[in-house]
Every structure is written in C-alpha cells, then in structure tokens.
Amino acid sequence: MDNKDLELYNRRKQTVYEFICDDDYPPMKFKEMCTFLQVPGDERQTFLDILNDLTEEGLIIRSAKGRYQKVGEGTYKGTFIGNQRGFGFVRVEGMKEDFFVPEKNTMGAFHGDTVLIRAEDRPKGMKQEASVIKVLERGLKKVVGVYQKNKNFGFVIPDNLKIDGDIFISKENSMGAMAGHKVVAEIISYGDKVKSPEGKIIEILGHINDPESDVLSVVRALDIPVDFPDEVMDSLSQIPDFVSASEMAGRTDLRHLQTVTIDGEDAKDLDDAITLYEADGMYKLGVHIADVTHYVKENSPLDKEALNRGTSCYLVDRVIPMLPHKLSNGICSLNEGQDRLALSCLMDIDQKGHIVGHKICETVINVDRRMSYTSVSAIVEDHDPGETRKYEELVPMFEMMLHVSDLLRANRRKRGSIDFDFDESNIKIDSDGKVVSIGVYERRRSNEIIEDFMLAANETIAEDYFWQDIPFEYRVHETPDADRVEQLALLISNFGMYFKASKENIHPKEFQKLLDRIKGEPYENLVSRMALRTMKQAKYSTECTGHFWTFV
C-alpha cells in the first residue's frame, strides 16, 4: 500500500469510527452495516479490514453476537500483569492505580498481553476491579522454563511466576529435551478454560544445575538480542580502527592535557574521561564523552539496531553491548594511549566551587592512564605509598579532583541535594560461572568524584541549551505527590520525628535534614527507602519542568 492508498484507507477508517461512535448508531453486525452504508461487494473486504483494525486497536468492540459498538465509559486499554494464582492486574497508562482482575474474569489473558477491560462497580474500601473484554495483542510469544518429561509428552514450568500454568509440549515438539533441561518454548496456542497452553521447544539452554543456563535464561526471558544482524556487521567495514587526521580537522585538540578514565576494574567499554588543571585562579575541569555519533549515523543500520536495543545490558558475568565490539571496545572506547574523538564540556570553576564559565565542543583526546576506583581511592584516601609511586605524575591531579569534588558537593548540598547511600551487592563468580561470594560494593571517594563531575557537566549542558532555546532532552524530577509526603510524615512520626511540609509546598532540604537525623540509627535503611519511594521517578522530557533536587 503506497502513501496515497494509505491516506485514503486512514480517512475511511476515521469515517467508520465516527459513524460507530455517533449517539444515534445502533450496534450492527457486519452485513447489516454493509447494507446500511451501501458498501459495494468489491470493497467489503477492505471494510472488514477497517473494522478489524479498529477492534484490534481497542477503539471499538465486537460483542459476543457479532455487533460492533463503541467503547463505552468505564472501558480501558491496558497491560495485563499475571499472577501464578490465576488472577491478575491491568495497568492503564495515566492512571495511578492498577485494576484487579479476578481469575474468572481474565478471559484467558497472559502476562504482558494488551487487553480491553471494563471497570466494575467498586465496593467502598475495596480495590477497583475489572473484567477483560478482549485480548487485543499477545505480549508473550516465548517462555523460558524447566522441562518436565512424561512418556509421550512433557511440560515447561515457566521461570516467570506471573504465568499461572505450565506449557504443554507434545513429543514431536520437544526437540529431544530431557527432564531438568532449561528450555525456551514458543507458544503456539494460549489455551482456554479446559485446554492448557501449548508450545514447542525452540532452544535447549542446558541443565538446570549448569550456571551458564541461568544467565542464558535471563537473556532469553527478557528477549535481549545477543547477535547483531548481518546488515549491521557488514556496515562495520566502513568504521576505521584509528582516528585519522581528517577526522580531527576542526576539533579542539586536547591531547596535551593530562587525561584519565576512572572505572571499575572489570569495565570493558570506557566512555568517559576527565581532565583537570589550575590556571588563572580557576580550576579547569573537562568531562569528555566518546563521540559515538561520529560513527553511528542517523538511520544507518547501526543506528536502527542501537535504537532497538536501547542500552547495553550488564549481567553478573558479561555485558551484552548496544553496539558491536568494534565500536564499544574499540574506536568508541577511550582506551589508554589512543587518539579518540569526544564531545566535551569544559568548565571554569572558581575557588568557591561555582561554575562561572564553560565551553561545549567537539574534541580529540588521548587518555594517559586507565585508572580504577580502587587505585584512585588508595591514593586520595589511604595515601598508599605503592599506588602513589606507581601513578606519581598523576597524584597532584587526583588530589585536586578530591578538592574540587568537595567544593561542588558542598554547593549542591546548600541547594538541597540528597545522597541516598544504599548498599549495593557485589557478586563474585569463579571461572565456572558459580557464585563464590556476595558482599557489599564499597562506594568510596573516587566514585563520588566521578559522580560530582558528571552532574556538573549535565547541569551545565542542560542550562546552556535551555538559555539558547534549542530543542533538548532534559532529565526532570517533579515535586513529590502530597499524599506520599503525608504517608512518609506519618511513618517518621512513629520514630518521634517530623518535617516541615504542607500539601502545597515542601523543600528538598527537609528530606536532607531527615536523612541526616537518621544516620546510624537502626531504622535508617527503612526510612531512607520510604523517603526514596516518596519521590516521583526521574524521567526525560523535551520540556524543562524542573528538578526537585539534584539527585545523587
């Protein structure tokens, strides 16, 4: 269908939709509508396609008797969230509360399905209930689980506890799987009230006791793409291995500056670097990000695949990159001793820690040393003699980094910045992929230095584009809902605390004071997590609606 035909089809679709939504329209069957609207015989299939499209989109519904009618008041389109006990919930975009769907009213909906629901009368004090009217689109096409074998058939017990039943596998669809195998099964029938869902095994991941199969199970269950399409891999031949002189032309050359990356020891792709020196009474801070856009052109196969993946995925023992290794570990990784193209935010910071000037530019850099958080902390916190000698030429810069970081952090704190310092898990595995220890990840000053510098760059860039009135994507953090603040106030009152807040106004400094008061108390973790849950989720927006606080 070309653009002209598509435009005509959409106009007809809109006309049919408006006809069905008219107050004087009596629900009709397909043939009745064809007669009433005098649809020619050779156009009836197109007319039926339009009705099917409107039904699948949840704009109209088709009753059990085959009559088409508009979606009535109290009818919503949403995502079904299953439960292994049979009932479920439906999440509707824009609504605060999910709808509860009893098992008898799920209409065979699976976890992840897009469904049309009808809200039921809500008894006082009870959760809002709903019934599924129609499954508009199946969200779950594959299931990962453990295979159980019987003589002539088998079952897959899903890993996902939101699926309330096993998947029947016939002998011919078992792919030779044995009992205890972790498998991926494609659903070929979603079943009904009397018949179980049915599937066929399309991949055997390994035995349930094999650590490798656990990681693969997560990858397959989340449908994370591992291999890159041939078209993407073919396009890599156009990507150079080294930066050429022509690519550097017109860029600000910063290769003469001391430059370091600071990451975890096991980091594979190094995408940010730091420079810092003092001149004319100012601290000159540079935050440099690998210029991926130079190599990933808009609408190229690389760009489309990156859009599809969205991000790199970090698992306990591996990284599944958003871009092929030639970029993520090569030309777009700020590797030590290699010329690299970067996008840089160069900031002038006065002796009180205020950013008084800046420049945003395309640059070329060369990293002197790849540093780890452990080594930098050993130098600036522990004053370790061995590490200090090893990186002697860089030690003055690291000490300056600590000082500038303190200045920036102090100024953010004056504005109401909060630091939720929750423990993170540090999982260590052996060469066989088995977990050998689970501990607490140590967050030290070197981590905070990088966080402070990145926040400074982000704020500077956002402010620059805002005042230039250039379209930009901002990270925004709206003011908390009054009812959530009220719930938090009630909780902390049980510990003899309160903060100044009204339904209309609360300042982030009140949260800062609260977290300071509970530091070291037995209930610190509980109250901190409740305070975090009081906040609205940070999100990206093309509108600069503000930031409740500078969140670390």
C-alpha positions as CSV (number, residue, x, y, z in Angstrom):
1,M,0.0,0.0,0.0
2,D,1.6,3.3,-1.1
3,N,1.3,6.6,0.8
4,K,-1.7,7.7,-1.3
5,D,-3.6,4.5,-0.7
6,L,-2.7,4.5,3.0
7,E,-4.0,8.1,3.4
8,L,-7.3,7.1,1.7
9,Y,-7.6,4.0,4.0
10,N,-7.0,6.0,7.1
11,R,-9.6,8.6,6.1
12,R,-12.2,5.8,5.6
13,K,-11.1,4.3,8.9
14,Q,-11.8,7.6,10.6
15,T,-15.2,7.9,8.9
16,V,-16.2,4.4,10.0
17,Y,-15.0,5.1,13.6
18,E,-17.0,8.3,13.8
19,F,-20.1,6.5,12.4
20,I,-19.9,3.8,15.1
21,C,-19.3,6.5,17.8
22,D,-22.4,8.5,16.8
23,D,-25.0,8.7,19.6
24,D,-27.8,7.5,17.1
25,Y,-25.8,4.5,15.9
26,P,-27.5,1.1,16.9
27,P,-24.9,-1.7,17.2
28,M,-24.9,-3.6,14.0
29,K,-23.4,-6.8,12.5
30,F,-21.0,-6.7,9.6
31,K,-23.7,-7.5,6.9
32,E,-26.1,-5.0,8.4
33,M,-23.5,-2.3,8.3
34,C,-22.7,-3.1,4.7
35,T,-26.3,-2.8,3.7
36,F,-26.9,0.3,5.7
37,L,-23.8,2.1,4.3
38,Q,-24.3,0.6,0.8
39,V,-20.8,-0.8,0.7
40,P,-20.1,-2.3,-2.8
41,G,-19.3,-6.0,-3.0
42,D,-15.7,-5.5,-4.2
43,E,-15.0,-3.1,-1.2
44,R,-16.4,-5.3,1.6
45,Q,-13.1,-7.0,2.4
46,T,-11.5,-3.6,2.8
47,F,-14.4,-2.5,5.0
48,L,-14.0,-5.7,7.1
49,D,-10.2,-4.9,7.4
50,I,-11.1,-1.5,8.8
51,L,-13.4,-2.9,11.4
52,N,-10.8,-5.5,12.4
53,D,-8.1,-2.8,12.7
54,L,-10.4,-0.6,14.9
55,T,-11.2,-3.6,17.1
56,E,-7.5,-4.7,17.5
57,E,-6.6,-1.1,18.4
58,G,-9.2,-1.2,21.1
59,L,-11.2,1.7,19.6
60,I,-14.4,-0.3,19.1
61,I,-15.5,-3.7,20.4
62,R,-17.3,-6.6,18.8
63,S,-19.9,-8.2,21.1
64,A,-20.5,-12.0,21.5
65,K,-23.3,-11.7,19.0
66,G,-21.1,-10.1,16.4
67,R,-22.3,-6.5,16.8
68,Y,-19.8,-3.6,16.5
69,Q,-20.1,-0.9,19.0
70,K,-18.1,2.0,20.5
71,V,-16.0,1.5,23.7
72,G,-18.3,2.7,26.5
73,E,-17.5,4.7,29.5
74,G,-15.5,2.7,32.1
75,T,-13.7,0.7,29.3
76,Y,-10.0,1.0,29.2
77,K,-7.0,-0.4,27.2
78,G,-4.1,-1.6,29.3
79,T,-1.4,-4.2,30.0
80,F,-2.3,-7.4,31.8
81,I,0.0,-8.4,34.7
82,G,-0.4,-12.0,35.6
83,N,-0.1,-13.9,38.9
84,Q,0.6,-17.6,39.3
85,R,-2.6,-17.9,41.4
86,G,-4.7,-17.1,38.4
87,F,-5.9,-13.6,39.0
88,G,-4.1,-10.5,37.6
89,F,-4.0,-6.8,37.4
90,V,-4.3,-4.3,34.4
91,R,-2.1,-1.3,34.3
92,V,-3.6,1.6,32.3
93,E,-1.3,4.4,31.2
94,G,-2.0,7.6,33.0
95,M,-3.9,6.0,35.9
96,K,-2.4,5.8,39.4
97,E,-4.0,2.5,40.4
98,D,-4.0,-0.8,38.6
99,F,-7.3,-2.7,38.1
100,F,-7.7,-6.0,39.9
101,V,-9.0,-8.8,37.6
102,P,-10.3,-11.9,39.4
103,E,-9.4,-15.3,37.9
104,K,-12.9,-15.8,36.5
105,N,-12.7,-12.5,34.6
106,T,-9.3,-12.8,32.9
107,M,-10.7,-14.3,29.7
108,G,-7.5,-16.3,29.1
109,A,-5.2,-13.2,29.2
110,F,-1.5,-13.9,29.6
111,H,1.1,-11.8,31.4
112,G,2.1,-9.0,29.1
113,D,-1.0,-9.0,26.9
114,T,-2.6,-5.8,25.8
115,V,-6.2,-6.1,26.8
116,L,-9.5,-4.2,26.8
117,I,-11.2,-4.1,30.2
118,R,-14.5,-3.0,31.7
119,A,-14.4,-1.4,35.2
120,E,-16.8,-3.0,37.6
121,D,-18.7,-1.3,40.4
122,R,-16.3,-0.5,43.2
123,P,-17.4,-1.5,46.7
124,K,-16.4,1.0,49.4
125,G,-12.9,0.4,50.7
126,M,-12.1,-2.2,48.1
127,K,-9.6,-2.2,45.2
128,Q,-11.1,-1.3,41.8
129,E,-12.0,-4.4,39.9
130,A,-12.3,-5.0,36.2
131,S,-13.2,-7.7,33.7
132,V,-11.2,-8.4,30.5
133,I,-13.5,-7.9,27.5
134,K,-10.9,-8.7,24.8
135,V,-7.3,-9.6,24.4
136,L,-6.1,-7.1,21.8
137,E,-2.5,-8.3,21.4
138,R,-0.5,-11.1,22.8
139,G,2.6,-9.8,24.7
140,L,4.3,-13.1,25.5
141,K,5.4,-15.2,22.5
142,K,8.1,-17.3,24.2
143,V,8.5,-18.8,27.6
144,V,11.7,-19.8,29.5
145,G,11.4,-22.6,32.0
146,V,12.3,-26.1,33.1
147,Y,11.2,-29.1,31.1
148,Q,9.4,-32.0,32.8
149,K,9.2,-35.1,30.7
150,N,6.4,-37.8,30.7
151,K,6.3,-40.8,28.4
152,N,4.6,-39.3,25.4
153,F,4.6,-35.6,26.2
154,G,6.1,-33.0,28.5
155,F,5.5,-29.6,30.2
156,V,7.6,-26.5,30.6
157,I,7.3,-25.0,34.1
158,P,7.8,-21.2,33.4
159,D,10.5,-19.3,35.4
160,N,8.2,-16.3,35.3
161,L,6.0,-16.6,38.3
162,K,3.4,-14.3,36.7
163,I,2.4,-17.1,34.4
164,D,-0.2,-19.2,36.2
165,G,0.2,-22.6,34.5
166,D,2.5,-25.0,32.7
167,I,3.0,-25.1,28.9
168,F,2.1,-28.4,27.3
169,I,4.7,-29.8,24.9
170,S,3.9,-32.7,22.6
171,K,6.5,-35.3,21.9
172,E,7.1,-34.1,18.3
173,N,7.7,-30.5,19.6
174,S,10.1,-31.5,22.4
175,M,13.3,-31.1,20.4
176,G,14.6,-34.1,22.3
177,A,14.8,-32.2,25.6
178,M,15.3,-34.2,28.8
179,A,13.9,-33.7,32.2
180,G,15.7,-30.9,34.0
181,H,16.7,-29.1,30.9
182,K,16.3,-25.3,30.8
183,V,14.5,-24.5,27.6
184,V,12.9,-21.8,25.5
185,A,9.4,-22.7,24.3
186,E,7.5,-20.8,21.7
187,I,3.7,-20.6,22.4
188,I,1.6,-22.0,19.6
189,S,-1.7,-22.0,21.5
190,Y,-2.8,-19.9,24.5
191,G,-5.4,-22.5,25.6
192,D,-8.8,-21.9,27.1
193,K,-10.8,-22.9,30.2
194,V,-10.4,-26.6,29.5
195,K,-7.2,-26.8,27.5
196,S,-3.7,-25.9,28.7
197,P,-1.5,-23.5,26.7
198,E,0.7,-25.4,24.2
199,G,4.1,-24.7,22.9
200,K,7.1,-26.1,21.1
201,I,10.7,-26.1,22.3
202,I,12.9,-23.9,20.1
203,E,16.1,-23.9,22.2
204,I,17.7,-26.0,24.9
205,L,19.9,-23.8,27.2
206,G,21.4,-26.5,29.3
207,H,20.7,-28.4,32.5
208,I,19.1,-26.6,35.5
209,N,22.2,-27.2,37.6
210,D,24.5,-25.5,35.0
211,P,25.3,-21.9,36.0
212,E,25.6,-20.9,32.3
213,S,21.9,-21.9,31.7
214,D,20.8,-19.5,34.5
215,V,22.4,-16.5,32.7
216,L,21.1,-17.6,29.3
217,S,17.6,-18.0,30.9
218,V,17.6,-14.3,31.9
219,V,18.8,-13.2,28.4
220,R,16.1,-15.3,26.6
221,A,13.3,-14.4,29.1
222,L,13.9,-10.7,28.6
223,D,14.4,-11.2,24.8
224,I,17.8,-9.4,24.9
225,P,19.3,-9.6,21.4
226,V,22.8,-11.0,21.5
227,D,23.9,-11.4,17.9
228,F,23.9,-8.4,15.5
229,P,22.2,-8.7,12.2
230,D,24.3,-9.3,9.1
231,E,23.5,-5.8,7.7
232,V,24.9,-4.2,10.9
233,M,28.1,-6.4,10.8
234,D,28.6,-5.6,7.1
235,S,28.4,-1.9,7.8
236,L,31.4,-2.1,10.2
237,S,33.8,-2.3,7.2
238,Q,33.2,1.5,6.9
239,I,34.3,2.1,10.5
240,P,38.0,2.9,10.9
241,D,40.2,1.3,13.6
242,F,42.1,4.5,14.3
243,V,41.3,8.2,14.2
244,S,42.6,9.9,11.1
245,A,43.9,13.4,10.6
246,S,40.9,14.3,8.5
247,E,38.5,13.3,11.3
248,M,40.4,15.6,13.8
249,A,40.1,18.6,11.5
250,G,38.0,21.4,13.0
251,R,38.0,19.8,16.5
252,T,39.6,21.3,19.7
253,D,42.8,19.4,20.3
254,L,43.1,18.4,24.0
255,R,45.7,15.7,23.6
256,H,48.3,17.7,25.5
257,L,46.2,17.7,28.7
258,Q,46.7,15.0,31.4
259,T,43.6,12.8,30.8
260,V,42.4,9.7,32.7
261,T,39.4,7.4,32.8
262,I,38.2,6.1,36.2
263,D,36.1,3.0,36.1
264,G,35.7,-0.4,37.8
265,E,38.4,-2.9,37.4
266,D,36.2,-5.1,35.2
267,A,34.9,-2.4,32.9
268,K,35.2,-3.2,29.2
269,D,33.9,-0.1,27.5
270,L,35.4,3.2,28.7
271,D,33.1,6.0,27.6
272,D,34.0,9.0,29.8
273,A,37.3,10.7,30.7
274,I,38.4,13.6,32.9
275,T,40.9,16.4,32.7
276,L,41.6,18.9,35.5
277,Y,44.2,21.6,36.0
278,E,44.5,25.1,37.6
279,A,45.1,28.3,35.6
280,D,44.4,32.0,36.1
281,G,43.0,31.3,39.6
282,M,40.4,28.8,38.1
283,Y,40.0,25.1,38.1
284,K,39.7,23.9,34.5
285,L,37.5,20.8,34.6
286,G,36.9,18.8,31.4
287,V,34.4,16.0,31.1
288,H,34.7,14.1,27.9
289,I,32.3,11.6,26.4
290,A,33.2,9.3,23.5
291,D,31.7,10.8,20.3
292,V,29.6,7.8,19.2
293,T,27.5,10.0,16.9
294,H,30.5,10.5,14.6
295,Y,30.4,6.8,13.7
296,V,26.7,5.9,14.2
297,K,24.9,7.9,11.6
298,E,21.2,8.7,11.8
299,N,19.0,5.9,10.2
300,S,22.0,3.7,9.4
301,P,21.8,0.0,10.2
302,L,23.9,0.7,13.4
303,D,21.6,3.4,14.5
304,K,18.4,1.3,14.0
305,E,19.9,-1.6,15.9
306,A,21.0,0.6,18.7
307,L,17.5,2.1,18.9
308,N,16.1,-1.5,19.1
309,R,18.5,-2.4,21.9
310,G,18.1,0.8,23.8
311,T,21.1,0.2,26.1
312,S,23.9,-2.2,26.9
313,C,22.9,-4.9,29.3
314,Y,25.1,-5.7,32.3
315,L,24.8,-9.2,33.7
316,V,26.7,-10.8,36.5
317,D,29.4,-12.3,34.3
318,R,29.1,-10.5,31.0
319,V,28.0,-7.4,29.0
320,I,25.7,-7.6,26.0
321,P,26.6,-4.3,24.2
322,M,24.3,-1.9,22.4
323,L,27.0,-1.5,19.7
324,P,29.3,-4.2,18.2
325,H,32.6,-4.7,19.9
326,K,34.5,-2.9,17.1
327,L,32.8,0.3,18.4
328,S,32.0,-0.4,22.1
329,N,35.5,-1.8,22.9
330,G,37.4,-0.2,20.0
331,I,37.1,3.2,18.3
332,C,34.3,4.4,20.7
333,S,36.1,3.3,23.8
334,L,38.5,5.8,25.4
335,N,41.4,3.4,25.6
336,E,44.7,4.4,27.1
337,G,47.3,5.8,24.7
338,Q,44.8,6.1,21.7
339,D,43.6,9.2,19.9
340,R,39.8,9.4,20.3
341,L,37.1,11.7,19.2
342,A,35.0,13.1,22.1
343,L,32.2,15.5,23.0
344,S,33.5,17.7,25.8
345,C,32.1,20.1,28.4
346,L,35.0,22.3,29.6
347,M,34.1,24.2,32.8
348,D,35.8,27.1,34.7
349,I,35.3,26.6,38.4
350,D,36.2,29.4,40.9
351,Q,37.8,28.8,44.3
352,K,34.4,28.5,46.0
353,G,33.3,25.8,43.6
354,H,31.0,27.9,41.4
355,I,30.9,27.2,37.7
356,V,31.5,30.6,36.2
357,G,32.2,29.7,32.6
358,H,32.0,26.9,30.2
359,K,32.5,25.7,26.6
360,I,30.8,22.7,24.9
361,C,32.7,21.4,21.9
362,E,33.9,18.6,19.7
363,T,37.4,17.5,20.7
364,V,40.1,14.9,20.2
365,I,41.7,13.5,23.4
366,N,44.3,10.9,24.3
367,V,44.0,9.1,27.7
368,D,47.2,8.9,29.6
369,R,46.2,6.2,32.1
370,R,43.3,4.0,32.6
371,M,42.5,4.2,36.4
372,S,40.3,2.2,38.7
373,Y,38.1,3.4,41.5
374,T,40.2,1.3,43.8
375,S,43.6,2.8,42.8
376,V,42.3,6.4,42.9
377,S,40.8,5.9,46.4
378,A,44.0,4.3,47.6
379,I,45.8,7.5,46.5
380,V,43.5,10.2,47.8
381,E,42.0,8.4,50.8
382,D,44.5,5.9,52.0
383,H,47.7,7.7,50.8
384,D,49.0,4.2,49.8
385,P,52.8,4.5,49.1
386,G,52.8,1.9,46.4
387,E,49.9,3.3,44.4
388,T,51.2,6.8,44.9
389,R,54.6,5.9,43.5
390,K,53.0,4.0,40.6
391,Y,51.0,7.0,39.4
392,E,53.4,9.7,40.7
393,E,52.9,12.1,37.8
394,L,49.1,12.0,38.2
395,V,48.8,12.3,42.0
396,P,48.6,16.2,42.1
397,M,45.6,16.0,39.7
398,F,43.9,13.3,41.8
399,E,44.3,15.4,44.9
400,M,42.9,18.4,43.0
401,M,40.0,16.3,41.9
402,L,39.1,15.4,45.5
403,H,39.2,19.1,46.5
404,V,37.1,20.3,43.5
405,S,34.7,17.4,44.2
406,D,34.2,18.6,47.8
407,L,33.5,22.1,46.6
408,L,30.9,21.0,44.0
409,R,29.3,18.7,46.5
410,A,29.1,21.3,49.2
411,N,27.4,23.8,46.9
412,R,24.9,21.1,45.8
413,R,24.1,20.4,49.4
414,K,23.3,24.0,50.0
415,R,20.7,23.8,47.3
416,G,19.1,20.7,48.9
417,S,20.9,17.8,47.2
418,I,20.2,14.4,48.8
419,D,22.6,11.4,48.7
420,F,20.7,8.1,49.2
421,D,23.6,5.9,50.1
422,F,22.2,2.4,49.8
423,D,24.3,-0.7,49.9
424,E,24.9,-2.3,46.5
425,S,25.6,-6.0,46.1
426,N,29.0,-7.1,44.8
427,I,28.7,-10.6,43.4
428,K,31.9,-12.6,42.6
429,I,31.9,-15.7,40.5
430,D,34.6,-18.3,39.6
431,S,35.8,-19.4,36.2
432,D,32.9,-22.0,36.0
433,G,30.3,-19.2,36.5
434,K,29.4,-20.2,40.0
435,V,28.9,-17.6,42.7
436,V,31.6,-17.7,45.3
437,S,30.6,-14.7,47.4
438,I,28.0,-11.9,47.7
439,G,29.2,-8.9,49.6
440,V,28.6,-5.1,49.7
441,Y,30.0,-3.0,47.0
442,E,32.3,-0.4,48.6
443,R,31.4,3.1,47.4
444,R,34.4,5.3,48.0
445,R,35.5,8.9,47.3
446,S,36.7,8.1,43.8
447,N,33.1,7.0,42.9
448,E,31.8,10.3,44.3
449,I,34.4,12.3,42.4
450,I,33.2,11.0,39.1
451,E,29.5,11.4,40.1
452,D,30.2,15.1,41.1
453,F,32.0,15.8,37.8
454,M,29.3,14.1,35.7
455,L,26.5,16.0,37.5
456,A,28.3,19.3,37.0
457,A,28.6,18.6,33.2
458,N,25.0,17.5,32.9
459,E,23.7,20.6,34.7
460,T,26.0,22.9,32.7
461,I,24.9,21.4,29.3
462,A,21.2,21.5,30.2
463,E,21.4,25.1,31.3
464,D,23.3,26.1,28.1
465,Y,20.7,24.6,25.8
466,F,17.9,26.0,27.9
467,W,19.0,29.6,27.6
468,Q,19.8,29.1,23.9
469,D,16.2,27.9,23.5
470,I,17.4,24.9,21.5
471,P,15.2,21.7,21.5
472,F,16.8,19.4,24.1
473,E,16.0,16.4,26.2
474,Y,16.1,17.2,29.9
475,R,16.2,14.9,32.9
476,V,13.4,16.2,35.1
477,H,12.3,15.3,38.6
478,E,8.9,16.6,39.6
479,T,7.8,17.5,43.1
480,P,6.5,14.6,45.2
481,D,2.8,13.9,45.5
482,A,1.2,15.4,48.6
483,D,-0.3,12.1,49.7
484,R,3.0,10.3,49.6
485,V,4.7,13.0,51.6
486,E,1.8,12.7,54.1
487,Q,2.4,8.9,54.3
488,L,6.1,9.5,55.0
489,A,5.3,12.1,57.7
490,L,3.1,9.5,59.4
491,L,5.9,6.9,59.3
492,I,8.6,9.1,60.8
493,S,6.2,10.4,63.5
494,N,6.4,6.8,64.9
495,F,10.1,7.5,65.5
496,G,9.5,10.8,67.1
497,M,10.4,12.9,64.0
498,Y,8.7,15.3,61.7
499,F,9.5,17.7,58.9
500,K,8.0,21.0,57.8
501,A,5.8,20.3,54.9
502,S,2.4,21.4,53.7
503,K,0.2,19.8,51.0
504,E,1.2,22.6,48.7
505,N,4.9,23.0,49.4
506,I,7.9,21.0,50.6
507,H,11.5,21.9,50.2
508,P,14.2,19.2,49.4
509,K,16.2,20.4,52.4
510,E,13.6,18.9,54.7
511,F,14.4,15.5,53.3
512,Q,18.1,16.3,53.7
513,K,17.6,17.1,57.4
514,L,15.6,13.9,57.8
515,L,18.3,11.7,56.3
516,D,20.9,13.5,58.5
517,R,18.9,12.7,61.6
518,I,18.5,9.0,61.0
519,K,22.2,8.4,60.0
520,G,23.4,5.4,62.0
521,E,20.0,4.6,63.5
522,P,18.7,1.0,63.4
523,Y,15.8,2.3,61.2
524,E,17.9,4.3,58.8
525,N,17.5,1.8,55.9
526,L,13.7,1.6,56.3
527,V,13.1,5.4,56.5
528,S,15.6,6.1,53.7
529,R,13.8,3.7,51.4
530,M,10.5,5.1,52.3
531,A,11.8,8.6,51.6
532,L,13.1,7.4,48.2
533,R,9.7,5.9,47.4
534,T,8.0,9.2,48.2
535,M,9.8,10.7,45.2
536,K,8.5,10.8,41.7
537,Q,10.6,8.8,39.2
538,A,13.1,10.9,37.3
539,K,12.4,10.9,33.6
540,Y,13.4,12.5,30.3
541,S,11.4,15.3,28.7
542,T,11.7,17.8,26.0
543,E,10.1,20.3,28.4
544,C,12.3,21.7,31.2
545,T,9.8,21.3,34.0
546,G,12.5,21.5,36.7
547,H,14.3,19.2,39.1
548,F,13.0,18.8,42.7
549,W,16.6,18.2,43.8
550,T,20.0,17.4,42.5
551,F,19.8,13.6,42.9
552,V,22.9,11.6,43.5
